Amino acid sequence: MQVYVCVKHVSDTAANIKVVGSNAFDESVKFVLNPYDEYAVEEAIQVVKKAGGEAVVVSVGKASALNSIRSALAMGADRGILIKTDDQFLDSCVVSRVLKAAISQDGNPDLIFTGKHSVDSEGMQTHYRLAAAFEMPIAADVVAFGIENGRATVECELGGGDRAVMELTLPCVIAATKGLNHPRYPKLPDILKAKKKEVKRVDFAELQMPPGTACSELLELTPVPDRGRAQMLQGSTREMVEELVHRLKDEEKVL
């Protein structure tokens, strides 16, 4: 079974992001494999272990994205594909078409796994657009997955504790979320082996994306304003409530 996993190299959620210029940020912060993609990688590894074949990790990003691909390879994926670009931000229309082109050049996917979204932009559109490009069915927010008789059965979170059970024909796209499995932590021998696994590098320009591929453009990044330190209100309960309402209405403009 040919299984592809689309992953993203993202800044750590604990990193202190500093905006540089109008629409870029200081990339000296720590970057990691997108946390939701870890569930996708783990599920792909388990599927290949049961059904045979290979798990191929695909990522679009700068040269540093190789580190996240290596992390996935250390978990147990077989090989990787890096589509190299110098752009710090690419919208979901571009990324989905680039992923589709790279995967199609490499082979015929039986399954494509992704995370439910990336923790940096949180657009939550790429997996849907990728499925549309391949004309495949898709299930998102997947917390349970199984294959039987050429069909995938999944459970998807709907919110409020509700879940939907869906059956999809293969090939299909599965967007994983927390609860689907327990991603393994690579040991040192796994990390060393990952350095020797194949990673194919493809330049973004080689895929010859048509002009006007992007659906959106990042105009400006704005840092979150400093909210200042917490202040303790003094006085009676009535006085403190009146003061709180005054500040929320007249100073913070949220009422």
N, C-alpha and C positions, 0 to 999 in steps of 0.2 A: 504493500500500500504506500502510495506517494503522499506524504503529509507535509504541508508547508505551515510554518509559524511566522507570522508577521510581528516583529518586535520593534520597539522604539527606545532610543537612547535619550533619557530625560534627566534633568537636574533633580537632585535629591530634594524631597519635600522639606527637609530640615535645613536646606541651604539658604543663606542670606543673599537673595537676588538683588543685584545692583544694575539699574538701567544705565545703558551707555548710549549717548546720542538720543535719537528720537524713537528708534524701533529695534534696539538690540540690547543685550545684557552681557555682563561680564561672565565669560565662560570658564573662568578659573575655578568655579565652584565644583563640588563633587557631582559627578553624573553616575547614574545607575541604570540597570535594566528596568523598564517600566514595571512596577509591581504587579499590575493586572496581567501583564504578558507572561509572568512567571507561571501563572496557572495554565495559560495556554501551552507553554513549553512542556510543562509536566504532563498535561493530558496527551499531547502529541507523542511524547516518549512512551507513555503507557500503551497507547494505541498501537504503535509500531512494535512494541515488545510482544503484544498479543497476536497481532495480525501479520507481522513481518513488514519488510519495506524499509523506508528511511524517513527520518524527520529532518527537514531542511529549514533552517532559520533564515529569514529575509528581513533586511532593514534598510531604510532610506535615511541617510544622514551624512554628517561629516566623517572624516577619517577616524575620529575618536569613537564613533559608533561601533567600531570593531570590538571595543572592550565589552559592550553589551552582547554582541554576538558570541564572543568567547565565553561569557558567563553562561549563555544558553547551551553552548557546546559542552561546558564543564558539567552541566546538569545531566547531559546524556544525549543531546541532539547530535546528528551525524555529520552535518556540514553546514556551511553558511554562505549567504550571498549578501554582499554589501553594495548598495547603489550609492555611489559617492556624489555628494553635492556640497557646494560651498554656502548654500543658503541656510540661514539659521532657522527660518520659518517657511514651511511649505503647507499650503492648504490641503484639505482632504481630497479635493478633486484631482490635484496633481499627484499626491501620494498614492491614491488608489489606482490611478492609471499607470503610474510607474511600477507599482507592485505587480499589477496585472501583466505588464509587458515583461518584467523580469521573470516571473513565475512561468509564463507561457513559453519563454525562450528556453527555460531549464527543463520543463517536463509537463506532464499532464497530472494536475492535482486530483487526488481522491478526496482529500479533506484540506481545509484551510482553517487554522486556528488563529485567533487574535485575542487581545485583552478587550474588555468592554469599553475602555477608553484610556487615553494617556493622562497622566497626572499633571502634565504641564499645561497643555492647551484645553483639555477636556472638551474637545469638539464633539466626540461621540458620533462621527459621521463616516470615518474612513472604512470601517468594516461593512457598512451598508453600501457604500459606493463600490467597494471591491466586489461584493456579491452581485451587484447590478452589472458591473463590467463583465463578469464571468457568466452572467445569467444563471446564477446559482441561488437556491433557497438559503436563508440565513436565520439563525436563532441567536439572540443576544441575552446578556445577563444569565448565562447558563451555569447552573449549579449541580447538574447531574447529566451524565452523558453515557450512552451505550450504543453499540452497533450490533445489528442482527439482520441476517438475510438481505444485506445490501442497503439497509435503511438505518438512519440514526434516530434514536429516541432521546429527547432531552427534557429537562425541567428548567424553566426560566423564572426568575424572580420578577414579579409584577409590581411590588411595593405593597406596603401595609400587611406583609406576611403572606400574601397570596402568591401562588405559583401556577404556571401553565405547563402542561405536558404536551409536547409537540413531536410529531414524527416527520422526518425530512428524508427525501431521496438523496443519495450520493451522486456526484460530489456536492458538498455544501460548505458554508462558512459558519463557524462556531465562535462566538465572542464570549470568552470565559470571564468569570468573576470569582470573588472570594467565596469559598465553600465548595467549589468544584473538586478540589483535591488539596493535598498538602505538598507544596513545592519542596523538593529535596534541596539540601544544602551541600554543595560539592565539597568533597574532601581534597586534600592536597594532590593525591595521585590523579584525581579527575581534572583538576586545574592544569596540571602538567600535560596530561594527554590532550586537553583541549587546544593547547598551543600548536599541536601537530596536525590537528584536523583541518581539512580543506576549507578555505574561505575564498570564494570567487569574488573578485572586485570588478564592478561595472561602473563606468563613468555615466553620470546622469545624461550627458549629451549624446551618448551612444544609443539611447533608447528613443531619441528623436521625437520628443513630445510635440504635438502640433501647437501652433501659437494660440493663445487664448484659452489654454487648458485650465488655468486657475479660475476659481469661482469667487474668490475673495482676496483682499489685500490687507496686510497689516500696516496701518497708518502710523500708529503711535503706541508706545508703552509708557504707562504712567505709574510710578511707585505709589504704594499705599501711603497716604499722609500719616505722619506721626500723630497718634491720638492723644499723646500726652499721658501723664500719670493719673491713676485713679484718685478721686477726691472724696473725702468723707464729709457728708452733710451733717450739720449740727442743728440742734433745736428740737422742738416738739415734733411729734409725728405729723401733725398738720403742716407745720412750717417746712419740714423736710420734703413732704409731698409737693407742696406748692413750689418750692425751690427746684425740685426735680422736673416738674412740668414746665417751669419757666425755661430751664436749660434745654430741655428736649425740643421745645417749641421755638424759642427765640434764638438760641445759640446753635444747636445742632440741626435745626430745621427738619426734624423727623416726624413732627406732629402737625 
